[in-house]
Amino acid sequence: MDLSTDYMGLKLKHPLVASSSPLSDSLEGIKLLEDSGISAVVMYSLFEEQIRRDNEAFDFLLQSGTESFAESLNYFPHLDTEHKGSEQYLNLVRKAVEATDIPIIASLNGVTNVGWIDYAKQIQQAGASALELNVYFIPTDLEMTPISVEQCYFDILKAVKSAVSIPVAIKLSPFFSATGNMAKRLDEEGVDALVLFNRFYQPDINLETLTIDPHTELSTPAEIRLPLLWIAVLYGQIKASLAASRGVHSSTEIIKYLMAGADVVMVASILMKKGPKYLQVLLNETEQWLSARGYHSVNEVRGMMSRKNIKNPGALERVNYIKVLESFENPFASGIARSR
Ligand SMILES: Cc1cc2nc3c(=O)[nH]c(=O)nc-3n(C[C@H](O)[C@H](O)[C@H](O)COP(=O)(O)O)c2cc1C
């Protein structure tokens, strides 16, 4: 079975990539992922806030009144203790590159296009094979227009692309009014891959303490639907590679993502839950499913269920949504049919 795949020019032995998580925040963790058979590792993120703190030039954004940025400081409450500084990050990239034979993809997480972009260059010099940008941005400032929100992404991409020659991926938010058009324009601006999607940690309210509770939960398989839809829509329409990142807990999700058109499928929660060695189960099950149906490579199935290749593209659109709603019956209704 030929499971090999190309992800933004990186030749990978199979499509399973470890996405950014605490599993990749140490050399031991990265080596364990490699020993478990992963094809590439996205390192945990280096946050813009960490870089700024390290540079002691942090005041300027707070003074410039960027409310949403100040808010993000509250969102990442324990950066100093939970995450290492920028020097340690670069050291870890160097060591991981030396100690492994798989591509090491570094991850930068930020919202502005100044200061921390220099680290993109240093990450390349440290030997990373590629860079993933996680633009974690919650536009809570009601004066911000969609155009200015979108511009943040383009500014960051442009600044990073002009600083490095390694491939650059963007981990995208699903919250755009025109997600497809956003993907298309990022593609035109030269992004090498889109990672669909960033998983925003939506804070809860603790009713006992009456505080905002920013706890994180691992994903569930039901979460694949949104990335699955957009991968199916984008497949064959943009040059950039497509990475599926969310909700993979078994070979079922992996195969669905490949059929929608993903070049790689990323995993975090399942490996955190079951341990990196569980990767072999995921791989074996995927291989068995493919060979039981007479396929010889992942390329044969990639995109076969994409919008471009299905007989009825409407199945991905509004018409199907209406049908789905109509298929539900109100168990309390007295029998008057709903008509649309
Ligand atoms: C505990 C934890 C920490 C994470 N840290 C990061 C991070 O530093 N940077 C990032 O881009 N994504 C981070 N993620 C998101 C994952 O990379 C991934 O996109 C998300 O968990 C969805 O994939 P999954 O369903 O396989 O978990 C984190 C996820 C978890 C569960």
The ligand as an SDF file (V2000), in Angstrom:
LIG
                    3D

 31 33  0  0  0  0  0  0  0  0999 V2000
   -3.8210   20.6580   24.9460 C   0  0  0  0  0  0  0  0  0  0  0  0
   -3.7520   21.2340   23.5520 C   0  0  0  0  0  0  0  0  0  0  0  0
   -2.8180   22.2090   23.2490 C   0  0  0  0  0  0  0  0  0  0  0  0
   -2.7610   22.7730   21.9800 C   0  0  0  0  0  0  0  0  0  0  0  0
   -1.8120   23.7200   21.6850 N   0  0  0  0  0  0  0  0  0  0  0  0
   -1.7680   24.2370   20.4420 C   0  0  0  0  0  0  0  0  0  0  0  0
   -0.7810   25.2030   20.1040 C   0  0  0  0  0  0  0  0  0  0  0  0
    0.1010   25.5580   20.8930 O   0  0  0  0  0  0  0  0  0  0  0  0
   -0.8050   25.7110   18.8370 N   0  0  0  0  0  0  0  0  0  0  0  0
   -1.7180   25.3260   17.9040 C   0  0  0  0  0  0  0  0  0  0  0  0
   -1.6790   25.8150   16.7620 O   0  0  0  0  0  0  0  0  0  0  0  0
   -2.6500   24.3980   18.1840 N   0  0  0  0  0  0  0  0  0  0  0  0
   -2.6910   23.8540   19.4230 C   0  0  0  0  0  0  0  0  0  0  0  0
   -3.6440   22.9300   19.7170 N   0  0  0  0  0  0  0  0  0  0  0  0
   -4.6460   22.5510   18.6830 C   0  0  0  0  0  0  0  0  0  0  0  0
   -4.2550   21.2610   17.9620 C   0  0  0  0  0  0  0  0  0  0  0  0
   -3.0580   21.4430   17.2270 O   0  0  0  0  0  0  0  0  0  0  0  0
   -5.3520   20.8090   16.9870 C   0  0  0  0  0  0  0  0  0  0  0  0
   -5.5020   21.7420   15.9560 O   0  0  0  0  0  0  0  0  0  0  0  0
   -6.7030   20.6420   17.6700 C   0  0  0  0  0  0  0  0  0  0  0  0
   -6.5570   20.0240   18.9350 O   0  0  0  0  0  0  0  0  0  0  0  0
   -7.6350   19.7960   16.7940 C   0  0  0  0  0  0  0  0  0  0  0  0
   -7.1040   18.5350   16.5340 O   0  0  0  0  0  0  0  0  0  0  0  0
   -7.5780   17.2310   17.3620 P   0  0  0  0  0  0  0  0  0  0  0  0
   -9.0230   17.0900   17.1470 O   0  0  0  0  0  0  0  0  0  0  0  0
   -6.7760   16.0940   16.7970 O   0  0  0  0  0  0  0  0  0  0  0  0
   -7.2550   17.4780   18.8050 O   0  0  0  0  0  0  0  0  0  0  0  0
   -3.6880   22.3390   20.9870 C   0  0  0  0  0  0  0  0  0  0  0  0
   -4.6070   21.3340   21.2900 C   0  0  0  0  0  0  0  0  0  0  0  0
   -4.6530   20.7850   22.5510 C   0  0  0  0  0  0  0  0  0  0  0  0
   -5.6600   19.6870   22.8280 C   0  0  0  0  0  0  0  0  0  0  0  0
  1  2  1  0
  2  3  1  0
  2 30  2  0
  3  4  2  0
  4  5  1  0
  4 28  1  0
  5  6  2  0
  6  7  1  0
  6 13  1  0
  7  8  2  0
  7  9  1  0
  9 10  1  0
 10 11  2  0
 10 12  1  0
 12 13  2  0
 13 14  1  0
 14 15  1  0
 14 28  1  0
 15 16  1  0
 16 17  1  0
 16 18  1  0
 18 19  1  0
 18 20  1  0
 20 21  1  0
 20 22  1  0
 22 23  1  0
 23 24  1  0
 24 25  2  0
 24 26  1  0
 24 27  1  0
 28 29  2  0
 29 30  1  0
 30 31  1  0
M  END
$$$$
